[in-house]
Amino acid sequence: MSELLNRIRRKSLHDRIRKVEEVIPLFKHGMNLGWSGFTPAGYPKAIPIALADYVEKNQLQGKMRFNLFIGASVGVETEDRWASLDMIDRRWPYQTGKNIQAGINEGRIRMGDKHLSMFAQDLGYGFYTKDNGGRLDIGIIECSAITEDGGLVLTASCGAVPEIVQIADRLIIEINTAIPNYEGLHDIIDPVNPPNRLPYLLSRVDDRAGSPYVRIDTDKIVAIVESQHPDNGRAFSEQDDTSAAIANNILDFFQFEVKEGRLPKNLLPLQSGVGSIANAVIGGLAKGPFSGLKVWTEVLQDTMLDLFDSGKLDFASTVSLSFSVDGFKRFYGNWEKYSNKVIMRPLSVANHPEPIRRLGCIAMNTPVEFDIYAHANSTLVGGTRMINGIGGSGDFLRNAYLSIMHTPSARPSKTDPTGITCVVPHVPHVDHTEHDLDVLVTEQGLADLRGLDPKSRAKLIIDKCAHPDYKPLLREYLEIATKECLARKAGHEPQLLDRVFKMQVNLAKNGTMKIANWDI
């Protein structure tokens, strides 16, 4: 208790300290809840776990359901367990976990997808809770301290906290005493609605434009509970030969762009998604020829610590510290070394088009698949089954100086030795259009699409990115489509609507995307 009292420096709030079980009665079926958190970092744990225990113990599955609005995914021990107990009615905008994904695809959980920067601002506008006066009933925020003035010191992420605290009628604060005080690592700009918005005064990655604290109306705080649950962390994605080859293609491209004068020697601020390919790229940079690097991104993974240790990364701006459990131990064990080189910002700022475009970010993200004209699908397998959501990839790809998408040319399949091609005639769901992407990369090669017309793009993508087993099929499709569409004077971007998804249909029926021919 003494550590908890030390963390709550506004002494007038001490009388609001509660045991976690005392706050359970505050929650009612059908409430709109806002949580802190962004990836498995900075999310509330004590209260969501206690609520799940209460529902399970009292057999209230399906009788205490809530609408969850969170900056992005959070730990599986919270939202995924809630999904397994039928505690979620609506979930916006991005999630992870087999139970919550099953609930969404079985129709039990209503999920909406949205670009993350737009989700945060639209949540603040009240668009998602119109039937509740644009309000959230309760916001649950994990903090590492509360200042003398009542400012909230967040933990390992910022997410959509500034918007949540503005529109929540009541706030419950979890003070996590199992982790260090993160004071000084955040840069919080208060959301202001149009027409009174001002520009974000950010022209460098290490600029500060806001406050280290989240300013709130402390009268909204109805309870403060102690949490001693550390972040579960994101498991480290190991590098394989395919991701290493993709990384090498990207690094070679960067060197060429520097040689041609289109990139400075220290590149431009980097944004990198999550996964084995992202780890491989960052790992390659740690060993590569570039120095004086800066990062403007959503998540820092373990390999970013390697990049710091290499001496080649000067500073990183992020929304979340998405480390593994070992990565958090490493960060905490070298706090002075890393903490003065990192700043965390709310996603409405980090993902906003204005700083992304001003800084000239290089965006690198992994899709499910892309097609021969450079449309990409990041969310829906087969065009219908939701995986996680679009996340912030679209925020960056549409506004970056260079928009790069990287994926294996084929993904493993139990029914085909080659696997499923990730380069198709047309993606069954479009998250990123041809207008937003500059470069596509697989382990086969890299296609620089800048300045190319659609048919030239298609030829280059097939030649450089497709798996050798699928290249002949894709070339044949392009040839047939081009001939037929030009014959009817509709050949700008040739597609045959009666055959464009034949490979996907064959996969569903026969377990392979290799078709005998393109006949109808």
Helices and strands as residue ranges (DSSP letters): H 2-7, G 11-16, H 20-23, G 24-26, E 32-35, H 46-57, E 66-70, I 76-80, H 81-84, E 88-92, H 98-105, E 110-111, H 116-125, G 127-132, E 136-146, E 152-154, H 161-167, E 168-176, G 218-220, E 221-227, H 241-259, E 270-272, H 276-287, E 293-296, E 299-300, H 302-309, E 313-318, E 320-321, H 325-333, H 335-339, E 342-344, H 347-350, H 353-359, E 362-365, E 369-371, E 376-377, E 380-381, E 385-386, H 393-399, E 402-406, E 410-411, E 420-421, E 423-424, E 439-442, E 445-448, H 454-465, H 471-487, H 502-510
